[in-house]
Amino acid sequence: MTPWAVLRLAFLALGRNTMRSFLTALGIIIGVGAFIAMVVIGEGAKARVEEAFSSMGTNLLIVLPGSSSQRGVFGGFGSLPTLTWDDLKAIQTEVPSVRHAAPQLRSTASVVSEEQNWTTSVTGVTPEYFEIRNWPVTSGVSFTLSDIDAATKVVLLGRTVVDRLYGPGADPIGQTLRIKGMPFQVIGVMAKKGQSPMGQDYDDAVFIPVSTYRSKIQGGLSNFIAGSIFVGASSPETTARAEREVRSLLRDRHHLAPDVDDDFQVRNLTEIATAQQEGTRTLTTLLASIAAVSLIVGGIGIMNIMLVSVTERTREIGVRMAVGAKPRHILAQFLTEALSLSVMGGITGAVLGLLVASRLAARFGWPMLVRPGVVVLALVFSGLVGVVFGLYPAQRASRLDPIEALRYE
């Protein structure tokens, strides 16, 4: 018999009991569908985590000053200035794995245009800050070194501030607004960045040159940085090394003994992102494993129905053997029936899984990332389940005695 003839006979046999065939394949449909949906959603969730952390900056380290202590009450990191401008200069020049380092001085103030006002964060930065955070200017221009040197009163606006002060879609370039009563000229609008993983609106901020912030907004503290230092490593692979080198440099500069705790904190956001991704990956693996168990259950269902089919068609098997069919032909026919059930169930489940994944991705606002290899793996596994669980019933059918089969009622 040709393979096409075997396949035709298999479909004819399955077509005699369409509902039973569908119910038999249902386990495979659910298993494959659940597997693909979970993996696709897991990939989308992982991509969303990567996107959220990449919006914070590339290969980012945040160096925070120390913790204050008064009568046993600790203020937490950032409450005691311990970082100096010389520390910043040393990080920029003495750590080879650091690409950029920039200060961030921030406070909250009311920003007033001609007709509106809005309370937002006012941040003093240098041009390197936007390089570290992958944050371009979409309209106008950014700061220059001359702005830093001259402490000019210019400002960059986040998209949320623009919408609040001037209206959605407005172009505020060249306009004058007041920060703490002082006039600043708007020279640029930052690209929309969205929210942080904790829900903070990055676009609800205005940026001024750090020198202007020190002379006009902050005052005092002399050589100490009343804020944090953002550090961008030269590559993702060197982020951990940059963290070690920055910590070692600052301990040496602050003359800390080996048994003394750091008077600063270095936060590695890459490690946080990696932990988030590992958690997502573990959950996806767990759910995919549960879905794989459904495939095994579906395979057991196929074996059960195929054994029933062998019993119901014993006389048919005897007739086929009597007219010349060999055991391998009987084996091929029943094995093809089991394989057809599992493959058709796998294809149906794949389509169903992709539809469910698309609905869930749209519901949660996650990207839908379909890896063809995952779909192929699910279909191959479903076919393998059909072969493994269909082999025993097929062997049992091929080993029937023709005479006994013909006598079967």
C-alpha positions as CSV (number, residue, x, y, z in Angstrom):
1,M,0.0,0.0,0.0
2,T,1.2,3.5,-0.8
3,P,1.5,6.1,2.0
4,W,-1.4,8.1,0.3
5,A,-3.6,5.1,0.4
6,V,-2.9,4.5,4.1
7,L,-3.6,8.1,4.9
8,R,-6.9,8.0,2.9
9,L,-8.0,4.9,4.9
10,A,-7.0,6.6,8.1
11,F,-9.2,9.6,7.4
12,L,-12.1,7.5,6.3
13,A,-11.9,5.5,9.5
14,L,-11.8,8.7,11.6
15,G,-14.6,10.3,9.6
16,R,-17.0,7.5,10.6
17,N,-17.0,8.8,14.1
18,T,-16.4,12.5,13.8
19,M,-17.5,13.5,17.3
20,R,-15.5,10.7,18.9
21,S,-12.4,11.7,16.9
22,F,-12.9,15.4,18.0
23,L,-13.3,14.5,21.7
24,T,-10.2,12.2,21.4
25,A,-8.1,15.0,20.0
26,L,-9.5,17.6,22.5
27,G,-6.7,16.8,25.0
28,I,-4.1,17.5,22.4
29,I,-5.9,20.7,21.4
30,I,-6.0,22.0,24.9
31,G,-2.4,20.9,25.7
32,V,-0.9,22.5,22.5
33,G,-3.1,25.6,22.8
34,A,-2.2,26.2,26.5
35,F,1.5,25.6,25.8
36,I,1.7,28.1,22.9
37,A,-0.4,30.7,24.7
38,M,1.7,30.5,27.9
39,V,5.0,30.7,26.1
40,V,3.9,33.6,23.8
41,I,2.5,35.5,26.7
42,G,5.6,34.8,28.8
43,E,7.8,36.1,26.0
44,G,5.6,39.3,25.8
45,A,5.8,39.8,29.5
46,K,9.6,39.4,29.4
47,A,9.8,41.9,26.6
48,R,7.7,44.3,28.6
49,V,10.0,44.0,31.6
50,E,13.0,44.7,29.3
51,E,11.3,47.7,27.8
52,A,10.4,49.1,31.2
53,F,13.9,48.8,32.5
54,S,15.5,50.0,29.3
55,S,13.4,53.2,29.6
56,M,15.3,53.9,32.8
57,G,18.6,53.8,31.0
58,T,21.2,51.6,29.4
59,N,23.5,49.5,31.6
60,L,22.5,51.8,34.4
61,L,24.0,52.2,37.9
62,I,22.7,54.7,40.4
63,V,25.0,55.9,43.1
64,L,23.2,57.3,46.2
65,P,24.8,59.1,49.1
66,G,24.8,57.8,52.6
67,S,22.2,57.4,55.4
68,S,21.8,59.9,58.2
69,S,21.5,58.7,61.8
70,Q,20.2,60.7,64.7
71,R,19.6,59.1,68.1
72,G,19.3,55.7,66.5
73,V,16.9,56.8,63.8
74,F,18.3,56.2,60.3
75,G,17.1,58.4,57.4
76,G,17.9,55.9,54.6
77,F,20.2,56.3,51.7
78,G,20.3,59.8,50.2
79,S,19.5,61.5,53.5
80,L,23.2,62.4,54.2
81,P,25.4,64.0,51.5
82,T,28.5,61.9,51.2
83,L,29.2,62.1,47.4
84,T,31.2,65.0,46.1
85,W,31.7,66.6,42.7
86,D,35.3,65.3,42.9
87,D,33.9,61.8,43.3
88,L,31.9,62.3,40.1
89,K,34.9,63.5,38.3
90,A,36.9,60.5,39.5
91,I,34.2,58.1,38.3
92,Q,34.2,59.8,34.9
93,T,38.0,59.6,34.4
94,E,39.3,56.7,36.5
95,V,36.9,53.9,35.9
96,P,37.6,52.3,32.5
97,S,34.3,50.3,32.3
98,V,32.2,53.5,32.7
99,R,31.0,55.2,29.5
100,H,29.3,58.2,31.1
101,A,28.5,59.5,34.5
102,A,26.2,62.4,35.3
103,P,24.7,64.0,38.4
104,Q,21.0,64.2,39.1
105,L,19.8,67.0,41.4
106,R,16.0,67.0,41.9
107,S,13.4,68.9,43.8
108,T,9.7,69.7,43.4
109,A,8.6,73.2,42.3
110,S,5.7,75.0,40.6
111,V,6.3,75.7,36.9
112,V,4.3,78.7,35.6
113,S,3.5,79.6,32.0
114,E,1.5,82.6,30.8
115,E,-1.8,80.9,31.5
116,Q,-1.2,77.7,33.4
117,N,0.8,76.3,36.3
118,W,1.9,72.8,37.2
119,T,3.8,71.4,40.1
120,T,6.4,68.9,38.9
121,S,10.0,67.7,39.5
122,V,12.8,70.1,38.5
123,T,16.0,68.2,37.7
124,G,19.5,69.6,37.3
125,V,21.5,67.5,34.9
126,T,24.3,67.5,32.3
127,P,24.1,66.4,28.7
128,E,25.6,63.0,29.6
129,Y,22.5,62.3,31.7
130,F,20.3,62.0,28.5
131,E,22.9,59.7,26.9
132,I,22.8,57.4,29.9
133,R,19.0,57.2,29.9
134,N,18.6,56.9,26.1
135,W,16.4,60.0,26.2
136,P,16.5,62.1,23.0
137,V,15.1,65.5,22.4
138,T,12.3,65.3,19.8
139,S,11.7,69.1,19.4
140,G,14.3,71.9,19.8
141,V,17.8,71.3,21.1
142,S,19.4,69.9,24.3
143,F,21.8,71.5,26.6
144,T,25.4,72.2,25.5
145,L,28.6,72.5,27.5
146,S,28.4,76.3,27.2
147,D,25.0,76.2,28.9
148,I,26.6,74.3,31.8
149,D,29.6,76.6,32.0
150,A,27.5,79.8,31.9
151,A,24.7,78.4,34.1
152,T,22.1,79.7,31.5
153,K,18.5,79.7,32.4
154,V,17.2,77.3,29.7
155,V,14.8,74.4,30.3
156,L,13.8,71.1,28.6
157,L,10.2,69.9,29.2
158,G,8.8,66.4,29.5
159,R,5.8,65.7,27.4
160,T,3.3,65.6,30.3
161,V,4.4,69.1,31.4
162,V,4.0,70.4,27.8
163,D,0.4,69.0,27.8
164,R,-0.4,70.5,31.1
165,L,1.0,74.0,30.5
166,Y,0.4,74.5,26.7
167,G,-2.1,71.8,25.7
168,P,-1.7,68.5,23.8
169,G,0.4,68.8,20.6
170,A,1.6,72.3,21.4
171,D,5.1,73.5,20.5
172,P,6.5,75.5,23.4
173,I,9.9,76.1,21.9
174,G,11.0,79.7,22.5
175,Q,8.4,80.3,25.2
176,T,9.3,81.6,28.7
177,L,8.1,80.0,31.9
178,R,8.9,80.6,35.5
179,I,10.4,78.2,38.0
180,K,10.3,79.6,41.6
181,G,9.6,83.0,40.1
182,M,12.7,83.0,37.8
183,P,12.2,83.1,34.0
184,F,13.6,80.2,31.9
185,Q,13.5,79.8,28.1
186,V,12.2,76.6,26.7
187,I,14.7,75.2,24.2
188,G,13.5,71.6,23.8
189,V,10.9,68.9,24.4
190,M,12.0,65.4,25.5
191,A,10.7,62.3,23.7
192,K,7.8,60.6,25.4
193,K,9.2,57.9,27.8
194,G,6.2,56.6,29.6
195,Q,6.1,55.1,33.1
196,S,8.6,53.4,35.3
197,P,8.1,49.8,36.5
198,M,6.8,51.4,39.7
199,G,4.3,53.6,37.9
200,Q,6.2,56.9,38.0
201,D,5.5,59.2,35.0
202,Y,9.0,59.9,33.5
203,D,7.5,62.7,31.3
204,D,6.3,64.7,34.3
205,A,9.6,66.5,34.7
206,V,11.6,69.6,33.6
207,F,15.3,69.6,33.2
208,I,17.7,72.5,33.6
209,P,21.6,72.7,33.5
210,V,23.1,71.4,36.7
211,S,25.1,74.6,37.2
212,T,21.9,76.6,37.0
213,Y,20.2,74.3,39.5
214,R,23.1,74.7,41.9
215,S,23.1,78.5,41.7
216,K,19.4,79.3,41.3
217,I,17.4,76.5,42.8
218,Q,19.5,74.6,45.4
219,G,22.2,76.7,47.0
220,G,24.4,75.6,49.8
221,L,26.3,72.2,50.3
222,S,29.4,73.5,48.5
223,N,31.3,70.5,47.1
224,F,28.7,67.9,48.1
225,I,26.2,66.5,45.6
226,A,22.7,66.9,47.0
227,G,21.3,64.1,44.8
228,S,22.6,61.0,43.0
229,I,25.0,60.0,40.3
230,F,23.8,58.1,37.2
231,V,26.5,55.9,35.7
232,G,26.3,54.2,32.3
233,A,28.6,51.2,31.8
234,S,30.3,50.8,28.5
235,S,28.3,47.6,27.7
236,P,25.8,45.2,29.4
237,E,28.7,42.7,30.0
238,T,30.7,45.3,31.9
239,T,27.9,46.5,34.2
240,A,28.8,44.2,37.1
241,R,32.5,45.1,36.7
242,A,31.6,48.8,36.6
243,E,29.7,48.4,39.9
244,R,32.6,46.8,41.6
245,E,35.1,49.4,40.3
246,V,32.9,52.3,41.3
247,R,32.4,50.9,44.8
248,S,36.1,50.3,45.2
249,L,36.9,53.8,43.9
250,L,34.5,55.5,46.3
251,R,35.6,53.4,49.3
252,D,39.2,54.4,48.6
253,R,38.3,58.1,48.1
254,H,36.2,58.1,51.3
255,H,39.0,56.4,53.2
256,L,36.8,53.6,54.5
257,A,38.4,50.7,56.4
258,P,37.7,47.2,55.3
259,D,35.4,46.5,58.2
260,V,33.4,49.7,57.7
261,D,30.2,49.7,55.8
262,D,29.8,51.8,52.6
263,D,28.7,55.4,53.2
264,F,26.9,55.3,49.8
265,Q,24.9,52.8,47.8
266,V,25.3,51.5,44.3
267,R,22.1,50.2,42.7
268,N,22.5,47.9,39.7
269,L,19.2,48.1,37.7
270,T,20.5,45.5,35.3
271,E,20.4,42.9,38.2
272,I,16.9,44.0,39.1
273,A,15.7,43.6,35.5
274,T,17.4,40.2,35.3
275,A,15.7,39.0,38.4
276,Q,12.3,40.2,37.0
277,Q,13.0,38.3,33.8
278,E,14.0,35.2,35.7
279,G,10.8,35.3,37.6
280,T,8.8,35.6,34.4
281,R,10.7,32.8,32.8
282,T,10.2,30.5,35.8
283,L,6.5,31.2,35.8
284,T,6.3,30.6,32.0
285,T,8.2,27.3,32.4
286,L,5.8,26.2,35.1
287,L,2.7,27.0,33.1
288,A,4.2,25.4,30.0
289,S,5.0,22.3,32.0
290,I,1.4,22.1,33.2
291,A,0.3,22.4,29.6
292,A,2.7,19.6,28.6
293,V,0.9,17.4,31.1
294,S,-2.3,18.0,29.2
295,L,-0.6,16.6,26.1
296,I,0.3,13.4,28.0
297,V,-3.3,13.1,29.2
298,G,-4.4,13.7,25.6
299,G,-2.1,10.9,24.5
300,I,-3.6,8.5,27.0
301,G,-7.0,9.4,25.5
302,I,-5.8,8.6,22.1
303,M,-4.5,5.2,23.3
304,N,-7.8,4.4,25.0
305,I,-9.9,5.2,21.9
306,M,-7.5,3.4,19.5
307,L,-7.8,0.3,21.7
308,V,-11.6,0.6,21.6
309,S,-11.3,1.0,17.8
310,V,-9.2,-2.1,17.5
311,T,-11.8,-4.1,19.4
312,E,-14.7,-2.7,17.3
313,R,-12.9,-3.3,14.0
314,T,-11.5,-6.8,14.7
315,R,-13.6,-8.4,12.0
316,E,-12.6,-5.7,9.5
317,I,-8.9,-6.4,10.3
318,G,-9.5,-10.1,9.8
319,V,-11.1,-9.4,6.3
320,R,-8.2,-7.2,5.3
321,M,-5.7,-9.9,6.3
322,A,-7.7,-12.5,4.5
323,V,-7.4,-10.6,1.2
324,G,-3.7,-10.1,1.5
325,A,-3.0,-7.2,3.9
326,K,0.2,-7.8,5.9
327,P,0.7,-7.0,9.6
328,R,2.8,-4.0,8.6
329,H,-0.1,-2.6,6.6
330,I,-2.4,-2.9,9.6
331,L,0.2,-1.4,11.9
332,A,0.7,1.5,9.4
333,Q,-3.1,2.2,9.2
334,F,-3.7,2.4,12.9
335,L,-0.5,4.3,13.6
336,T,-1.5,6.8,10.9
337,E,-4.9,7.2,12.5
338,A,-3.3,8.0,15.9
339,L,-0.8,10.3,14.3
340,S,-3.5,12.1,12.3
341,L,-5.6,12.7,15.4
342,S,-2.6,14.1,17.3
343,V,-1.4,16.3,14.4
344,M,-4.8,17.7,13.6
345,G,-5.3,18.4,17.3
346,G,-1.9,20.0,17.4
347,I,-2.7,22.3,14.5
348,T,-6.1,23.3,15.9
349,G,-4.5,23.8,19.3
350,A,-1.8,26.0,17.8
351,V,-4.3,28.3,16.1
352,L,-6.4,28.4,19.3
353,G,-3.4,29.2,21.4
354,L,-2.3,32.0,19.1
355,L,-5.8,33.5,19.2
356,V,-5.9,33.3,23.1
357,A,-2.4,34.8,23.3
358,S,-3.4,37.7,21.0
359,R,-6.5,38.5,23.1
360,L,-4.5,38.3,26.4
361,A,-1.7,40.5,24.9
362,A,-4.2,43.1,23.8
363,R,-5.9,42.9,27.2
364,F,-2.7,43.5,29.2
365,G,-1.0,45.8,26.6
366,W,1.9,43.4,26.2
367,P,3.7,42.8,22.9
368,M,2.9,39.5,21.2
369,L,6.1,37.7,20.4
370,V,5.6,34.5,18.4
371,R,8.7,32.4,18.0
372,P,8.2,29.9,15.1
373,G,10.4,27.4,16.9
374,V,7.9,27.2,19.8
375,V,5.0,26.4,17.4
376,V,7.1,23.8,15.5
377,L,8.1,22.3,18.9
378,A,4.5,22.0,20.0
379,L,3.4,20.4,16.8
380,V,6.4,17.9,16.8
381,F,5.7,17.0,20.4
382,S,2.0,16.5,19.7
383,G,2.9,14.2,16.7
384,L,5.3,12.3,19.0
385,V,2.6,11.9,21.5
386,G,0.4,10.4,18.8
387,V,3.1,7.9,17.7
388,V,4.1,6.9,21.2
389,F,0.5,6.3,22.5
390,G,-0.8,4.9,19.2
391,L,2.0,2.4,18.8
392,Y,0.6,-0.2,21.3
393,P,-2.9,-0.3,19.8
394,A,-1.4,-0.5,16.3
395,Q,0.8,-3.4,17.3
396,R,-2.1,-5.2,18.9
397,A,-4.1,-4.8,15.8
398,S,-1.3,-6.1,13.5
399,R,-0.8,-9.2,15.7
400,L,-4.4,-10.4,15.5
401,D,-4.8,-13.9,14.2
402,P,-6.8,-13.6,10.9
403,I,-9.0,-16.7,11.5
404,E,-9.8,-15.6,15.1
405,A,-10.5,-12.1,13.8
406,L,-12.9,-13.3,11.2
407,R,-14.8,-15.3,13.8
408,Y,-15.1,-12.3,16.1
409,E,-18.7,-11.1,16.6
